[in-house]
């Protein structure tokens, strides 16, 4: 089974250059307060330009979630900003620049993940009232429409929707949008959602949290429909549970995070709802 086909497009970018890297233990001085008077800071690595997840202004829902955690643990929140592109984990968590990364698949094997705090799927986005209404990868209308998907690069690391369409022979009418985009502009992956709103594509297949957030911010109303099927047998999934991630040896921090995620479930749900994150 190819890993590339079963992870979200935004996760593929994290894995493409990580390789078999050593897991670095955090520097002792960063995890213990020398004077003993203050708890250690909660050091988080995040993308500074990637709403609805995070940005430097701390306006994303992952920003809100780690702020909730830092307050619950009575620990100062400190960020290391790094674009979620090639080598993200290698240059951040594995390099010891932080202790926590939000928004990772719960099944990720290269990090230690917490309990899941939401579960979402890819979605179809269309302009409201447009026909035919797409509800499944097997709908015949997809063969005639301009279909937008995120593509990652030239090395075949495409998103699950690209694989779903390709295995059904839907290729010539697919319009690819780079998930990297123009990083000088705000939130590059949002260009795919904007293409639905302005008519450049008829339908887009987008990771749920991204599509739900930006669909609500377009000048024309868009419909949000979870993809079907949620899993293509035998191993291509379009639904993922999402967790916080720490280094593989950091069981202490994982346990603290699990306690907060469990005891603050209602607050977390309210944040996700505020950002229009579709959850299963």
C-alpha positions as CSV (number, residue, x, y, z in Angstrom):
1,X,0.0,0.0,0.0
2,X,1.4,3.4,-1.0
3,X,1.4,5.9,1.8
4,X,0.9,8.7,-0.6
5,X,-2.6,7.6,-1.5
6,X,-4.1,7.5,2.0
7,X,-3.0,10.8,3.6
8,X,-4.4,14.3,3.1
9,X,-2.6,16.6,0.6
10,X,-1.5,18.9,3.4
11,X,0.1,15.9,5.1
12,X,1.9,14.7,2.1
13,X,3.9,17.9,2.1
14,X,5.2,17.2,5.6
15,X,6.4,13.7,4.7
16,X,8.1,14.3,1.4
17,X,11.5,15.0,2.8
18,X,11.5,13.8,6.4
19,X,13.0,10.4,5.7
20,X,14.5,8.3,8.4
21,X,15.5,11.2,10.7
22,X,16.5,10.8,14.3
23,X,14.0,11.9,16.9
24,X,15.7,14.5,19.0
25,X,15.0,14.8,22.7
26,X,14.1,18.3,23.8
27,X,16.9,20.3,25.5
28,X,16.6,19.8,29.2
29,X,16.7,23.5,29.9
30,X,13.6,24.0,27.7
31,X,11.5,21.4,29.5
32,X,12.4,22.3,33.1
33,X,12.5,25.6,34.7
34,X,15.9,26.1,36.2
35,X,14.7,28.5,39.0
36,X,11.8,26.2,39.7
37,X,9.4,29.2,39.8
38,X,7.6,28.9,36.4
39,X,6.4,25.9,34.3
40,X,8.3,25.4,31.0
41,X,6.9,27.2,27.9
42,X,4.7,25.2,25.5
43,X,6.7,25.4,22.3
44,X,4.7,25.0,19.2
45,X,5.7,24.9,15.5
46,X,3.2,26.1,13.0
47,X,2.8,27.6,9.5
48,X,2.6,31.5,9.6
49,X,0.4,31.7,6.5
50,X,-2.1,28.8,6.5
51,X,-5.6,29.7,7.5
52,X,-7.9,28.2,8.7
53,X,-5.3,26.3,10.6
54,X,-2.7,28.9,11.7
55,X,-1.1,32.1,10.9
56,X,1.4,34.5,12.4
57,X,-1.5,36.7,13.8
58,X,-2.7,33.5,15.6
59,X,-6.1,33.7,13.9
60,X,-6.5,30.0,13.0
61,X,-8.4,27.3,14.8
62,X,-5.2,25.4,15.6
63,X,-3.8,28.7,17.1
64,X,-6.9,28.8,19.3
65,X,-6.6,25.2,20.3
66,X,-3.0,25.4,21.4
67,X,-3.8,28.7,23.3
68,X,-6.5,26.8,25.1
69,X,-4.0,24.1,26.0
70,X,-1.3,26.5,27.1
71,X,-3.8,28.2,29.5
72,X,-5.0,24.8,30.8
73,X,-1.4,23.8,31.5
74,X,-0.5,27.2,32.8
75,X,2.4,27.4,30.4
76,X,3.5,30.3,28.3
77,X,2.9,29.8,24.6
78,X,5.9,30.2,22.3
79,X,5.8,29.7,18.5
80,X,8.4,28.7,15.9
81,X,7.0,29.7,12.5
82,X,7.8,27.5,9.5
83,X,5.9,27.0,6.2
84,X,4.4,23.5,6.0
85,X,6.3,22.5,2.9
86,X,9.1,20.1,2.3
87,X,11.1,19.2,5.4
88,X,8.6,20.8,7.9
89,X,9.0,18.1,10.6
90,X,12.7,17.7,10.0
91,X,13.3,21.5,10.5
92,X,10.9,21.9,13.4
93,X,9.9,19.1,15.7
94,X,12.8,16.8,14.9
95,X,15.3,19.7,15.1
96,X,14.2,20.4,18.7
97,X,12.8,23.8,17.9
98,X,9.5,23.0,19.4
99,X,7.7,20.2,21.3
100,X,4.3,20.3,19.7
101,X,2.7,20.3,16.2
102,X,-1.0,20.5,15.8
103,X,-3.2,19.0,13.1
104,X,-1.5,15.6,12.4
105,X,-3.3,12.4,11.4
106,X,-3.8,10.2,14.5
107,X,-2.2,7.2,12.7
108,X,1.0,9.1,11.8
109,X,3.9,6.7,12.6
110,X,6.7,9.2,12.7
111,X,5.4,11.1,15.7
112,X,3.6,10.3,19.0
113,X,0.0,11.5,18.6
114,X,-2.6,12.4,21.2
115,X,-6.2,11.4,21.3
116,X,-8.1,12.7,18.2
117,X,-9.8,16.0,18.7
118,X,-11.7,15.9,15.4
119,X,-12.4,13.7,12.5
120,X,-13.1,15.1,9.0
121,X,-13.3,14.2,5.4
122,X,-12.7,15.6,1.9
123,X,-15.7,17.5,0.6
124,X,-17.2,18.5,-2.8
125,X,-17.6,22.3,-3.2
126,X,-20.0,23.8,-5.8
127,X,-21.8,27.0,-6.4
128,X,-25.2,26.9,-4.8
129,X,-27.8,25.9,-7.4
130,X,-25.4,24.5,-10.0
131,X,-26.3,21.3,-11.7
132,X,-25.6,18.5,-11.6
133,X,-25.1,18.3,-7.9
134,X,-22.1,16.1,-7.1
135,X,-22.4,13.8,-4.2
136,X,-20.1,10.9,-5.1
137,X,-16.9,10.2,-6.9
138,X,-19.0,7.8,-9.0
139,X,-21.4,10.5,-10.3
140,X,-21.3,10.6,-14.1
141,X,-21.4,14.4,-14.0
142,X,-17.8,14.5,-12.8
143,X,-16.8,13.3,-16.3
144,X,-18.2,16.4,-18.0
145,X,-17.4,19.1,-15.4
146,X,-14.2,21.0,-14.7
147,X,-13.0,19.4,-11.5
148,X,-10.4,21.2,-9.3
149,X,-8.1,19.3,-7.0
150,X,-4.9,20.1,-5.1
151,X,-1.7,18.7,-6.6
152,X,1.6,18.7,-4.7
153,X,4.5,18.4,-7.1
154,X,6.2,16.6,-10.0
155,X,7.0,13.4,-8.2
156,X,3.6,11.8,-8.1
157,X,2.7,12.8,-4.5
158,X,-0.9,13.7,-5.3
159,X,-3.8,14.1,-3.0
160,X,-6.4,11.4,-2.3
161,X,-9.0,13.1,-4.5
162,X,-6.6,13.1,-7.4
163,X,-6.1,9.4,-7.0
164,X,-9.9,8.8,-6.6
165,X,-10.5,10.6,-9.9
166,X,-7.6,9.0,-11.7
167,X,-8.7,5.4,-10.8
168,X,-12.1,6.2,-12.3
169,X,-10.5,7.5,-15.5
170,X,-11.5,11.1,-14.8
171,X,-8.3,12.9,-16.0
172,X,-8.6,15.2,-18.9
173,X,-11.2,17.5,-17.3
174,X,-9.3,17.8,-14.0
175,X,-7.7,21.2,-13.2
176,X,-4.8,21.0,-10.8
177,X,-4.0,23.7,-8.2
178,X,-0.6,23.6,-6.4
179,X,-1.1,23.2,-2.7
180,X,2.1,25.3,-2.3
181,X,0.7,28.2,-4.4
182,X,2.2,31.7,-4.2
183,X,3.4,32.0,-0.6
184,X,3.7,35.7,-0.9
185,X,-0.1,35.8,-0.9
186,X,-2.3,34.9,2.1
187,X,-3.3,31.2,2.6
188,X,-2.1,29.8,-0.8
189,X,-4.3,26.6,-0.7
190,X,-7.5,28.8,-0.6
191,X,-7.1,29.5,-4.4
192,X,-8.9,26.3,-5.1
193,X,-12.0,27.4,-3.2
194,X,-11.9,30.8,-4.9
195,X,-11.8,29.0,-8.3
196,X,-15.2,27.5,-7.5
197,X,-16.6,30.8,-6.5
198,X,-15.4,32.6,-9.7
199,X,-16.4,29.8,-12.1
200,X,-13.0,28.6,-13.2
201,X,-14.0,25.2,-12.1
202,X,-17.4,23.6,-11.7
203,X,-16.6,21.6,-8.6
204,X,-13.6,21.2,-6.3
205,X,-12.6,18.3,-4.0
206,X,-11.1,19.9,-0.9
207,X,-9.9,18.8,2.6
208,X,-13.0,19.6,4.8
209,X,-11.6,22.2,7.2
210,X,-10.0,24.2,4.4
211,X,-13.1,24.0,2.2
212,X,-15.6,24.7,5.0
213,X,-13.8,27.8,6.2
214,X,-13.2,29.5,2.9
215,X,-16.6,28.5,1.4
216,X,-18.2,30.6,4.0
217,X,-16.1,33.6,3.0
218,X,-16.8,33.8,-0.8
219,X,-19.0,36.4,-2.4
220,X,-21.2,33.7,-3.9
221,X,-22.9,30.9,-1.8
222,X,-21.2,27.5,-2.1
223,X,-22.5,24.1,-1.1
224,X,-20.4,21.7,1.0
225,X,-21.0,18.0,0.5
226,X,-18.9,15.3,2.2
227,X,-17.4,13.0,-0.4
228,X,-18.7,9.5,-1.0
229,X,-17.5,6.9,-0.6
230,X,-15.4,7.8,2.4
231,X,-13.1,4.8,1.6
232,X,-12.2,3.2,-1.7
233,X,-11.5,-0.4,-1.0
234,X,-9.0,-1.6,-0.2
235,X,-6.9,1.2,1.1
236,X,-7.7,4.7,-0.2
237,X,-9.3,6.8,2.5
238,X,-10.8,10.3,2.3
239,X,-11.6,10.6,6.1
240,X,-9.0,11.2,8.8
241,X,-8.8,11.6,12.6
242,X,-6.7,14.5,13.6
243,X,-4.4,14.8,16.7
244,X,-1.7,16.8,18.2
245,X,1.8,15.5,17.7
246,X,5.0,15.3,19.9
247,X,8.3,13.5,19.5
248,X,8.1,9.7,19.8
249,X,9.8,9.7,23.2
250,X,7.8,12.6,24.8
251,X,5.2,10.5,26.6
252,X,4.9,13.0,29.5
253,X,3.7,15.9,27.2
254,X,1.4,13.5,25.3
255,X,-0.3,12.5,28.6
256,X,-0.7,16.2,29.6
257,X,-2.2,17.0,26.2
258,X,-4.6,14.0,26.3
259,X,-5.9,15.2,29.7
260,X,-6.6,18.7,28.3
261,X,-8.2,17.5,25.1
262,X,-10.5,15.2,27.1
263,X,-11.5,17.7,29.8
264,X,-12.1,20.6,27.3
265,X,-14.0,18.7,24.6
266,X,-16.9,21.2,24.6
267,X,-14.6,24.2,24.2
268,X,-12.8,22.5,21.4
269,X,-16.0,21.6,19.6
270,X,-17.1,25.2,19.9
271,X,-13.9,26.4,18.2
272,X,-14.3,23.9,15.4
273,X,-17.9,24.9,14.8
274,X,-16.9,28.6,14.7
275,X,-14.5,27.9,11.9
276,X,-17.0,25.7,10.0
277,X,-14.9,22.6,10.3
278,X,-17.0,19.7,8.9
279,X,-16.7,16.8,11.4
280,X,-17.9,13.2,11.3
